[in-house]
């Protein structure tokens, strides 16, 4: 059967509440796939309905369900087209929709919605309560799944299934519940006789212990590992006798008859005379090859280097200070000076200049004079002595020069004062322009206060006060 004929001779009925556009699209698809769309509800066929509606409406729609007429969602047609086959109504329970509950352990909303559509496409009812459901779908990776299995394991005709159960049933086009398998509870079955230990069993057991633990003083004859290893040898042709008993039974046999079996073991050891510590014996392992110890390499910390770029020739930095405004930097009267003009907090700038170098002994060459450096925990290097007294005097003079602050020339100081005066004049002119007073009035008050910010506040308040005065004109 081709995909165009998967709905051959199958009748469909479209729910009247479906929008007209959707009805036209479904009618076209059904016709292309060989089906028929009836104007009335058919006796045999499918009813396409919006099953995502509210519960009362959905319950009323499912009343159209009969053993020969099935209610399916609107996605049924396109799902059949995509799969290339007609989906059979497999989720049935005595001819009625099988009640299925999707447990809250399946938290993904989109996955839950998709699972509901898959179930309804095969005539199931996925909105049942957990009490009325025939099948409960839960996430097997959660603890809830095992709890549900224990809760309903004695409830007849109720099954706990995993997330993959729906797809497996649709793939097989049949509902198959996960079967219950018999789990051996342990112990002998009723009426089953216990295999008795023979003398040959005891002899072979003693030979095994004599080979593995020839000397009882080393311990381990009553441990589990010795007898577990014995049972692991059951597939070896010489150890087929091991399967006559479990490893627990072999252990209990020795433990309860240790005094008698130790004598048999000692006689075997006397005959074989094994050397203590042979590789066959239990409790001994091959010694690892001695590896040479790696010498730890001590990594010395590199000296911290000054990352700041050295000052260019004839470049100096000045600190402009005031009694209440901190300090700012002016370098060769570059554009930094212009930035100072926007800060009105510099008061009493005149006379507060001092030269401050910002590089740390940048004129001293690093280790070019022969002075050594101590690295890590090594011995201190020998420091060279000056060749003559003149060299010693020059070195002393260079160190003393580093400790003394550089001096400012009168010309440089005069240039700095001119720059400060220009900045001050610009600030006072800005205050006069903003408050609409004369520059002379602003200058007069500044000379008394010595604070640009205070002067700015003063004249702004004066202008605000003048603006509030009433007009004298009638």
HUSULDA-V45607 format. One record per residue. N is the residue number from 1. SS is DSSP state (2 for helix, 1 for strand, 0 for the rest). PSI is psi as a letter, one per 20 degrees, with the letter a starting at -180 (none if undefined). Layout:
BEGIN
<<N & SS & PSI> <N & SS & PSI>>
END
This chain:
BEGIN
<<1 & 0 & p> <2 & 0 & r> <3 & 2 & h> <4 & 2 & i> <5 & 2 & k> <6 & 0 & h> <7 & 0 & k> <8 & 0 & p> <9 & 0 & k> <10 & 0 & p> <11 & 1 & q> <12 & 1 & q> <13 & 1 & p> <14 & 1 & p> <15 & 0 & p> <16 & 0 & h> <17 & 0 & i> <18 & 0 & q> <19 & 0 & q> <20 & 2 & g> <21 & 2 & g> <22 & 2 & g> <23 & 2 & g> <24 & 2 & g> <25 & 2 & g> <26 & 2 & g> <27 & 2 & g> <28 & 2 & g> <29 & 2 & g> <30 & 2 & g> <31 & 2 & g> <32 & 2 & h> <33 & 0 & j> <34 & 0 & j> <35 & 0 & r> <36 & 1 & q> <37 & 1 & o> <38 & 1 & q> <39 & 0 & i> <40 & 0 & r> <41 & 0 & p> <42 & 0 & q> <43 & 0 & g> <44 & 0 & p> <45 & 1 & b> <46 & 1 & q> <47 & 1 & o> <48 & 1 & p> <49 & 1 & r> <50 & 0 & n> <51 & 0 & j> <52 & 0 & j> <53 & 0 & a> <54 & 0 & r> <55 & 2 & g> <56 & 2 & g> <57 & 2 & h> <58 & 2 & h> <59 & 2 & h> <60 & 2 & h> <61 & 2 & g> <62 & 2 & i> <63 & 0 & i> <64 & 0 & i> <65 & 0 & p> <66 & 1 & r> <67 & 0 & h> <68 & 0 & j> <69 & 1 & p> <70 & 1 & q> <71 & 1 & p> <72 & 1 & q> <73 & 1 & r> <74 & 0 & h> <75 & 0 & i> <76 & 2 & g> <77 & 2 & g> <78 & 2 & h> <79 & 2 & g> <80 & 2 & g> <81 & 2 & g> <82 & 2 & h> <83 & 2 & i> <84 & 0 & j> <85 & 0 & r> <86 & 0 & p> <87 & 0 & p> <88 & 0 & q> <89 & 0 & n> <90 & 0 & h> <91 & 0 & m> <92 & 1 & q> <93 & 1 & o> <94 & 0 & l> <95 & 0 & i> <96 & 1 & q> <97 & 1 & p> <98 & 0 & p> <99 & 1 & p> <100 & 1 & p> <101 & 1 & p> <102 & 1 & o> <103 & 0 & q> <104 & 0 & i> <105 & 0 & h> <106 & 0 & n> <107 & 0 & i> <108 & 0 & o> <109 & 2 & g> <110 & 2 & h> <111 & 2 & h> <112 & 2 & g> <113 & 2 & g> <114 & 2 & h> <115 & 2 & h> <116 & 2 & g> <117 & 2 & g> <118 & 2 & g> <119 & 2 & g> <120 & 2 & h> <121 & 2 & h> <122 & 0 & k> <123 & 0 & j> <124 & 0 & r> <125 & 1 & o> <126 & 0 & j> <127 & 1 & k> <128 & 0 & q> <129 & 0 & r> <130 & 0 & h> <131 & 0 & h> <132 & 0 & i> <133 & 0 & q> <134 & 0 & h> <135 & 1 & p> <136 & 1 & o> <137 & 1 & p> <138 & 0 & r> <139 & 0 & o> <140 & 0 & i> <141 & 0 & i> <142 & 0 & r> <143 & 2 & i> <144 & 2 & h> <145 & 2 & g> <146 & 2 & h> <147 & 2 & h> <148 & 2 & h> <149 & 2 & g> <150 & 2 & h> <151 & 2 & g> <152 & 0 & j> <153 & 0 & h> <154 & 0 & i> <155 & 0 & o> <156 & 0 & q> <157 & 0 & k> <158 & 0 & p> <159 & 1 & q> <160 & 1 & p> <161 & 1 & r> <162 & 0 & a> <163 & 0 & h> <164 & 0 & i> <165 & 2 & g> <166 & 2 & g> <167 & 2 & h> <168 & 2 & g> <169 & 2 & g> <170 & 2 & h> <171 & 2 & h> <172 & 2 & i> <173 & 0 & l> <174 & 0 & q> <175 & 0 & o> <176 & 0 & o> <177 & 0 & q> <178 & 0 & p> <179 & 0 & q> <180 & 0 & p> <181 & 0 & q> <182 & 0 & p> <183 & 0 & p> <184 & 0 & o> <185 & 0 & i> <186 & 0 & r> <187 & 0 & r> <188 & 0 & q> <189 & 0 & q> <190 & 0 & p> <191 & 0 & i> <192 & 0 & p> <193 & 0 & q> <194 & 0 & p> <195 & 0 & p> <196 & 0 & q> <197 & 0 & p> <198 & 0 & r> <199 & 2 & h> <200 & 2 & h> <201 & 2 & g> <202 & 2 & h> <203 & 2 & g> <204 & 2 & h> <205 & 2 & g> <206 & 2 & h> <207 & 2 & h> <208 & 2 & g> <209 & 2 & h> <210 & 2 & h> <211 & 2 & h> <212 & 2 & g> <213 & 0 & m> <214 & 0 & h> <215 & 0 & o> <216 & 2 & h> <217 & 2 & h> <218 & 2 & i> <219 & 0 & r> <220 & 0 & i> <221 & 0 & h> <222 & 0 & j> <223 & 0 & r> <224 & 2 & h> <225 & 2 & h> <226 & 2 & g> <227 & 2 & h> <228 & 2 & g> <229 & 2 & h> <230 & 2 & g> <231 & 2 & h> <232 & 2 & i> <233 & 2 & j> <234 & 2 & h> <235 & 2 & i> <236 & 0 & p> <237 & 2 & h> <238 & 2 & i> <239 & 2 & k> <240 & 2 & h> <241 & 2 & i> <242 & 2 & h> <243 & 2 & i> <244 & 2 & h> <245 & 0 & r> <246 & 0 & r> <247 & 2 & h> <248 & 2 & h> <249 & 2 & h> <250 & 2 & g> <251 & 2 & g> <252 & 2 & h> <253 & 2 & g> <254 & 2 & g> <255 & 2 & g> <256 & 2 & i> <257 & 0 & k> <258 & 2 & g> <259 & 2 & g> <260 & 2 & g> <261 & 2 & h> <262 & 2 & h> <263 & 2 & h> <264 & 2 & g> <265 & 2 & g> <266 & 2 & h> <267 & 2 & h> <268 & 2 & g> <269 & 2 & h> <270 & 2 & h> <271 & 2 & g> <272 & 2 & h> <273 & 0 & m> <274 & 0 & q> <275 & 0 & p> <276 & 0 & p> <277 & 0 & j> <278 & 0 & q> <279 & 0 & h> <280 & 0 & h> <281 & 0 & q> <282 & 0 & p> <283 & 0 & i> <284 & 0 & p> <285 & 0 & q> <286 & 0 & p> <287 & 0 & p> <288 & 0 & q> <289 & 0 & p> <290 & 0 & p> <291 & 0 & p> <292 & 0 & p> <293 & 0 & p> <294 & 0 & p> <295 & 0 & p> <296 & 0 & p> <297 & 0 & p> <298 & 0 & p> <299 & 0 & o> <300 & 0 & q> <301 & 0 & p> <302 & 0 & q> <303 & 0 & q> <304 & 0 & p> <305 & 0 & q> <306 & 0 & o> <307 & 0 & i> <308 & 0 & p> <309 & 0 & q> <310 & 0 & q> <311 & 0 & q> <312 & 0 & q> <313 & 0 & q> <314 & 0 & k> <315 & 0 & p> <316 & 0 & q> <317 & 1 & p> <318 & 1 & q> <319 & 1 & o> <320 & 1 & o> <321 & 1 & q> <322 & 1 & r> <323 & 0 & h> <324 & 0 & j> <325 & 0 & j> <326 & 1 & c> <327 & 1 & q> <328 & 1 & r> <329 & 1 & p> <330 & 1 & o> <331 & 1 & o> <332 & 0 & k> <333 & 0 & l> <334 & 0 & a> <335 & 0 & i> <336 & 2 & h> <337 & 2 & h> <338 & 2 & h> <339 & 2 & h> <340 & 2 & h> <341 & 0 & h> <342 & 0 & i> <343 & 0 & o> <344 & 0 & j> <345 & 0 & i> <346 & 0 & o> <347 & 0 & q> <348 & 0 & l> <349 & 0 & h> <350 & 0 & p> <351 & 0 & j> <352 & 0 & k> <353 & 1 & q> <354 & 1 & q> <355 & 1 & p> <356 & 0 & o> <357 & 0 & q> <358 & 0 & i> <359 & 0 & q> <360 & 0 & o> <361 & 0 & l> <362 & 0 & i> <363 & 0 & i> <364 & 0 & p> <365 & 0 & q> <366 & 0 & o> <367 & 0 & k> <368 & 0 & i> <369 & 0 & j> <370 & 0 & j> <371 & 0 & p> <372 & 0 & r> <373 & 0 & p> <374 & 0 & p> <375 & 0 & p> <376 & 0 & c> <377 & 0 & j> <378 & 0 & r> <379 & 0 & q> <380 & 0 & p> <381 & 0 & q> <382 & 0 & p> <383 & 0 & p> <384 & 0 & q> <385 & 0 & q> <386 & 0 & q> <387 & 0 & h> <388 & 0 & r> <389 & 2 & h> <390 & 2 & g> <391 & 2 & g> <392 & 2 & h> <393 & 2 & h> <394 & 2 & h> <395 & 2 & g> <396 & 2 & h> <397 & 2 & h> <398 & 2 & h> <399 & 2 & h> <400 & 2 & h> <401 & 2 & h> <402 & 2 & h> <403 & 2 & h> <404 & 0 & p> <405 & 0 & q> <406 & 0 & q> <407 & 0 & q> <408 & 0 & p> <409 & 0 & q> <410 & 2 & h> <411 & 2 & g> <412 & 2 & g> <413 & 2 & h> <414 & 2 & h> <415 & 2 & h> <416 & 2 & h> <417 & 2 & h> <418 & 2 & g> <419 & 2 & g> <420 & 2 & g> <421 & 2 & h> <422 & 2 & g> <423 & 2 & g> <424 & 2 & g> <425 & 2 & h> <426 & 2 & g> <427 & 2 & g> <428 & 2 & h> <429 & 2 & h> <430 & 2 & g> <431 & 2 & g> <432 & 2 & h> <433 & 2 & g> <434 & 2 & h> <435 & 2 & i> <436 & 0 & k> <437 & 0 & r> <438 & 0 & q> <439 & 2 & h> <440 & 2 & g> <441 & 2 & g> <442 & 2 & g> <443 & 2 & h> <444 & 2 & g> <445 & 2 & h> <446 & 2 & h> <447 & 2 & h> <448 & 2 & g> <449 & 2 & h> <450 & 0 & j> <451 & 0 & o> <452 & 2 & g> <453 & 2 & g> <454 & 2 & g> <455 & 2 & g> <456 & 2 & g> <457 & 2 & h> <458 & 2 & g> <459 & 2 & h> <460 & 2 & g> <461 & 2 & h> <462 & 2 & g> <463 & 2 & g> <464 & 2 & g> <465 & 2 & g> <466 & 2 & h> <467 & 2 & h> <468 & 2 & i> <469 & 0 & q> <470 & 0 & q> <471 & 0 & p> <472 & 0 & i> <473 & 0 & q> <474 & 0 & none>>
END
